[in-house]
């Protein structure tokens, strides 16, 4: 369910009031995500998988689905980050060595981008490490520039922290924002607005003057649950849990998933077939994966297992597998998309109601089209890029169970 549009508080605390409300026209509004390769806290953190998605993928998805940008860019100096960005649909700004140093500032990189893209009127610098950003945050913040005539808008979060002045050892400290003799309760104090770093909108004219915040300035307040930042490894598991609960998973509604299609070879199993001297064929599967299938079925999600012509198994073995998994097993499925669309038509389903677990090049179209899609951790790169979620587990070792849990978590999140 899309979040309701929230009213934005008028600018206060020194922000310019009385701004003209005439709508301002801009020809090119661009999103720019800075993702340098030399992260000190977590190596290549910008493309490390967070809840199955490369970190920059969360904000790229939000930027595209906001529908307010003529272009979405990732600025980087690293080939691997550039490849991931392109596969996620973003354009790449290859930053120069001059703005790729440890001492380089964000503003210097943005200024270089503006010089190379002179048609851009407004730049939104989105922080790659803000995975709980939603499209409506960007839409509402941009309205302050296009409709309220502000020159810069940045995201903030309200904090209720009592601050004390830092002093040298042996000297007395002093309160910065409280009276110790009259400490206020949280509910009696509005708190303070702090930058959360999620995004910064600024006009080109402001950037040209060497400012990211200036002119007629406004803030956009985000709720604390959407304000996530990741700097060190210890932040990662906390951020992952936050994303699963408050992250943006795309336009398709996960609670509508009615069908899971899954490859037997390379997903349910690790792809091995055991042969005996009696010419019998045997398959092995993980009991956790079987449990995942049974859980989905209890929650009203149909599961169908598929084998290609190259992976055909004896009918008796296929029947036994179907009985063990308590689901339909289809053999000889080579044109995956055509076969899946026949199944969908028979059940009156759309792609957004389908989850798909694939593992290789023949699955790419279905991975792209399905409302939810995933691959095991050991899938080839071409399949990894097509999937919306990458399992931590490998094929035959819990990938199906993990994806089943992921589907149900999203359905539960959406229902709540």
C-alpha positions in Angstrom: 0.0 0.0 0.0 1.5 3.4 -1.0 2.1 5.7 1.9 -0.3 8.6 2.2 1.1 11.9 1.2 2.0 13.9 4.3 1.7 17.6 4.8 5.1 19.3 4.9 5.7 21.8 7.7 6.4 25.4 6.6 10.1 26.4 6.8 11.2 27.7 10.2 14.4 28.2 12.2 15.8 30.8 9.9 14.5 29.3 6.6 13.1 31.8 4.2 9.4 32.6 4.5 7.1 34.5 2.2 8.4 32.7 -0.9 6.4 33.1 -4.1 4.1 30.2 -4.9 4.2 30.5 -8.6 5.2 27.2 -10.2 8.7 27.2 -11.6 9.5 25.3 -14.8 12.6 23.1 -15.0 13.5 21.2 -18.2 15.9 18.6 -16.7 15.8 17.3 -13.1 18.5 14.7 -12.5 19.1 12.3 -9.6 22.8 11.8 -8.8 24.0 9.0 -6.4 27.6 9.3 -5.3 29.3 5.9 -5.0 33.0 6.0 -4.8 34.9 2.7 -4.7 37.2 3.6 -1.9 34.9 3.1 1.1 37.1 2.8 4.3 34.5 1.4 6.7 33.1 -1.4 4.4 35.0 -2.2 1.2 32.8 -1.7 -1.9 29.8 -1.2 0.5 27.8 0.6 -2.2 27.3 -2.7 -4.1 27.3 -5.1 -1.2 24.0 -7.0 -0.9 21.6 -5.6 1.6 18.5 -7.9 2.0 19.4 -9.4 -1.3 19.8 -6.2 -3.3 23.0 -4.2 -4.0 23.0 -1.2 -1.6 22.7 1.4 -4.4 19.8 -0.6 -5.9 17.5 0.5 -3.1 17.8 4.2 -3.9 18.0 3.7 -7.7 14.7 1.9 -7.5 13.1 4.7 -5.4 14.5 7.4 -7.8 13.1 5.7 -10.9 9.7 4.9 -9.4 9.3 8.5 -8.1 8.8 9.5 -11.8 10.2 13.0 -11.2 13.6 12.6 -12.8 14.6 12.9 -16.4 17.7 10.9 -15.7 19.2 8.8 -12.8 23.0 8.7 -12.5 25.5 6.9 -10.4 28.8 8.8 -10.0 31.7 6.4 -9.4 35.4 5.8 -10.1 35.1 2.0 -9.8 34.3 -0.5 -12.7 32.3 -2.9 -10.6 30.1 -0.2 -9.2 29.6 1.2 -12.7 28.6 -2.3 -14.0 26.0 -2.8 -11.2 24.6 0.7 -11.8 24.2 0.1 -15.5 22.5 -3.2 -14.9 20.1 -1.5 -12.5 19.2 1.0 -15.3 21.1 4.0 -14.1 23.5 6.1 -16.2 27.1 6.3 -15.1 29.2 9.5 -14.5 32.8 8.4 -14.5 34.3 10.9 -12.1 37.8 12.2 -12.6 40.8 11.4 -10.4 40.6 15.0 -9.1 37.3 14.3 -7.4 38.0 10.7 -6.4 40.4 11.4 -3.6 39.8 10.7 0.1 39.8 14.4 0.6 37.3 15.2 -2.2 33.9 16.6 -1.2 30.5 15.7 -2.5 30.1 19.2 -3.8 33.2 19.0 -5.9 31.9 15.8 -7.6 28.4 17.4 -8.1 30.0 20.5 -9.7 32.0 18.2 -12.1 28.8 16.4 -13.0 27.0 19.8 -13.7 29.9 21.0 -15.9 29.7 17.8 -18.0 25.8 17.9 -18.1 25.0 21.6 -18.7 21.3 20.8 -19.6 20.6 19.8 -16.0 18.6 22.4 -14.1 18.1 20.7 -10.7 20.2 18.0 -9.1 19.1 15.7 -6.4 22.1 14.2 -4.6 20.8 10.9 -3.1 22.9 9.1 -0.5 23.6 5.5 -1.5 23.5 4.5 2.1 19.8 5.4 2.6 18.1 2.2 1.7 14.7 3.1 3.3 14.1 6.0 0.9 10.7 5.9 -0.8 9.5 7.5 -4.0 7.0 9.8 -2.2 9.9 11.3 -0.1 11.5 12.6 -3.4 8.2 13.6 -4.9 7.1 15.7 -2.0 10.5 17.3 -1.5 10.8 18.3 -5.1 7.4 20.0 -4.9 9.0 22.6 -2.6 11.3 23.6 -5.5 8.9 23.3 -8.4 5.9 24.7 -6.7 7.1 26.8 -3.8 10.2 28.4 -5.4 12.8 27.1 -3.0 16.4 26.8 -4.3 17.5 24.0 -2.1 15.7 21.3 -0.1 17.3 18.7 2.1 16.1 15.8 4.3 16.0 15.9 8.1 14.9 13.7 10.9 13.7 14.7 14.3 15.9 13.6 17.2 15.3 13.8 21.0 18.9 13.7 22.2 20.3 15.8 25.0 23.6 17.2 23.9 26.6 18.2 26.2 29.6 20.2 25.2 32.8 18.3 24.5 35.7 19.5 26.7 39.2 18.6 27.5 39.9 16.1 30.3 39.7 17.6 33.8 37.4 20.5 32.8 33.7 20.9 33.4 31.2 20.2 30.6 28.0 22.2 29.9 24.6 21.3 28.5 24.0 22.5 25.0 20.2 22.1 24.7 18.8 21.4 28.1 18.4 22.7 31.6 19.5 19.9 34.0 17.3 21.4 36.7 14.3 21.1 34.5 14.8 18.1 32.2 11.8 17.8 29.8 10.1 14.6 29.0 10.2 13.4 25.4 6.5 14.2 24.9 7.0 17.7 26.2 9.8 18.5 23.8 9.7 18.9 20.0 13.3 17.7 19.7 15.7 19.0 17.1 15.9 18.6 13.4 19.1 16.9 12.2 20.2 16.2 8.6 19.8 12.5 7.9 21.8 12.7 4.6 19.1 10.9 2.5 19.0 13.5 -0.2 19.8 17.1 -1.1 18.0 19.0 -3.9 19.7 22.1 -5.3 19.3 24.2 -8.4 22.2 24.4 -10.9 22.6 28.1 -10.2 23.2 27.3 -6.5 25.7 24.5 -7.4 27.6 26.9 -9.7 28.0 29.3 -6.7 29.6 26.5 -4.7 26.6 25.8 -2.5 24.6 22.7 -1.9 22.3 24.5 0.6 21.6 28.1 0.2 19.3 30.7 -1.3 15.7 30.1 -0.4 16.2 26.9 1.7 13.7 24.4 3.1 13.9 21.1 4.8 11.9 17.9 4.3 11.2 15.9 7.5 11.4 12.1 7.3 10.2 9.8 10.0 12.9 8.1 12.1 12.1 4.6 10.8 13.2 5.7 7.2 16.4 7.4 8.4 19.0 4.7 8.1 22.7 5.2 7.6 25.4 2.6 7.1 29.1 3.4 7.9 30.6 0.3 9.6 30.0 -3.5 9.5 28.0 -3.4 12.7 25.3 -1.3 11.1 24.7 -3.9 8.4 22.4 -6.4 10.2 20.5 -3.6 11.8 20.0 -1.9 8.5 18.9 -5.2 6.9 16.1 -5.7 9.4 15.0 -2.1 9.1 14.9 -2.4 5.3 12.8 -5.6 5.4 10.3 -3.7 7.5 10.4 -0.1 6.1 12.2 -0.4 2.7 10.6 0.3 -0.7 10.3 -2.9 -2.7 8.8 -1.6 -5.9 5.5 -0.8 -7.5 4.2 -4.3 -7.5 2.2 -5.3 -4.4 3.8 -8.4 -2.8 0.6 -9.4 -0.9 -0.9 -10.3 -4.3 1.6 -13.0 -5.0 -0.4 -16.2 -5.8 2.2 -18.4 -7.6 5.8 -19.4 -7.2 7.6 -21.0 -10.1 10.9 -22.7 -9.3 13.6 -24.6 -11.2 14.3 -28.1 -9.8 17.9 -28.1 -11.1 20.0 -25.3 -9.7 17.4 -24.0 -7.3 15.6 -26.8 -5.4 18.7 -29.0 -5.9 22.4 -28.2 -6.4 22.1 -29.6 -10.0 23.6 -33.0 -9.3 22.0 -36.3 -10.4 23.2 -39.5 -8.8 23.4 -42.6 -11.0 23.6 -46.2 -9.7 24.9 -49.3 -11.5 21.2 -50.3 -11.9 20.8 -47.2 -14.0 18.6 -45.6 -11.4 18.6 -41.9 -11.1 18.4 -40.1 -7.7 17.8 -36.5 -6.6 18.6 -35.0 -3.3 16.9 -32.0 -1.8 17.1 -30.0 1.5 14.3 -30.6 4.0 14.3 -26.8 4.7 13.4 -26.2 1.1 10.5 -28.6 1.3 9.4 -26.9 4.5 9.5 -23.6 2.6 7.2 -24.9 -0.1 4.8 -26.3 2.4 4.6 -23.0 4.3 3.9 -21.1 1.1 1.1 -23.5 0.2 -0.5 -23.1 3.7 -0.4 -19.3 3.1 -2.3 -19.7 -0.2 0.7 -19.5 -2.6 0.7 -22.2 -5.3 4.1 -23.7 -6.1 5.1 -25.3 -9.4 8.5 -27.0 -10.0 10.0 -27.0 -13.5 12.6 -29.1 -15.4 14.0 -28.4 -18.8 14.4 -31.0 -21.6 18.1 -31.2 -20.7 17.2 -32.1 -17.1 14.5 -34.7 -17.7 14.2 -37.3 -15.0 12.2 -40.6 -15.1 8.5 -40.1 -14.7 8.5 -42.3 -11.6 11.1 -40.0 -10.0 9.1 -36.9 -11.0 6.0 -38.3 -9.5 7.8 -39.1 -6.3 9.2 -35.6 -6.2 5.7 -34.1 -6.8 4.3 -36.2 -4.0 7.1 -35.3 -1.5 6.8 -31.6 -2.3 3.0 -31.7 -2.6 3.1 -29.6 -5.7 3.0 -29.8 -9.5 6.2 -30.8 -11.4 6.5 -29.9 -15.1 9.0 -31.5 -17.3 10.4 -30.3 -20.7 10.0 -26.6 -20.0 12.5 -24.9 -22.3 10.7 -21.7 -23.4 10.2 -20.5 -19.8 8.4 -17.3 -20.5 5.9 -18.9 -22.9 5.2 -21.7 -20.5 4.8 -19.4 -17.5 2.4 -17.2 -19.4 0.3 -20.2 -20.4 0.1 -21.1 -16.7 -0.8 -17.5 -15.8 -3.5 -17.3 -18.4 -5.1 -20.6 -17.2 -5.2 -19.2 -13.6 -6.1 -15.6 -14.5 -2.9 -14.2 -13.1 -0.6 -11.3 -14.0 3.1 -11.1 -13.8 2.9 -9.0 -10.7 1.2 -11.9 -8.9 4.0 -14.3 -9.8 7.2 -15.0 -7.9 10.0 -16.7 -9.8 13.1 -18.5 -8.5 15.6 -19.1 -11.4 19.3 -19.7 -11.8 20.6 -19.1 -15.3 20.3 -17.4 -18.6 17.1 -19.1 -19.8 15.4 -17.6 -16.7 16.3 -13.9 -17.4 13.1 -12.8 -19.0 11.0 -14.4 -16.2 13.2 -12.9 -13.5 12.7 -9.5 -15.1 9.0 -9.8 -15.5 7.9 -11.4 -12.3 6.6 -9.3 -9.4 9.1 -10.9 -7.1 12.2 -12.8 -8.4 15.3 -14.4 -6.9 18.3 -16.5 -7.6 20.5 -18.7 -5.3 23.8 -17.2 -4.2 25.8 -19.3 -6.6 23.9 -18.4 -9.7 25.8 -16.9 -12.7 26.3 -13.2 -12.8 23.9 -12.8 -15.7 21.1 -14.2 -13.6 22.2 -12.2 -10.5 21.7 -8.9 -12.3 18.2 -9.9 -13.5 16.8 -10.9 -10.2 15.2 -8.6 -7.7 16.6 -10.6 -4.7 19.7 -12.7 -4.3 19.5 -15.4 -1.7 22.3 -15.8 0.9 21.8 -19.6 0.5 23.1 -21.6 -2.4 21.1 -23.9 -4.7 20.0 -27.1 -2.9 21.0 -25.7 0.5 18.1 -23.6 1.6 17.6 -21.1 -1.2 13.9 -22.0 -1.7 13.2 -21.8 2.0 14.9 -18.4 2.1 12.9 -17.0 -0.8 9.7 -18.4 0.7 10.5 -16.5 3.9 11.2 -13.4 1.9 7.9 -13.6 0.1 5.9 -14.1 3.3 7.8 -11.3 5.1 6.9 -8.9 2.3 3.3 -10.0 2.3 3.1 -9.5 6.0 4.8 -6.1 5.8 2.4 -4.9 3.1 -0.7 -6.2 5.0 0.5 -4.4 8.2 
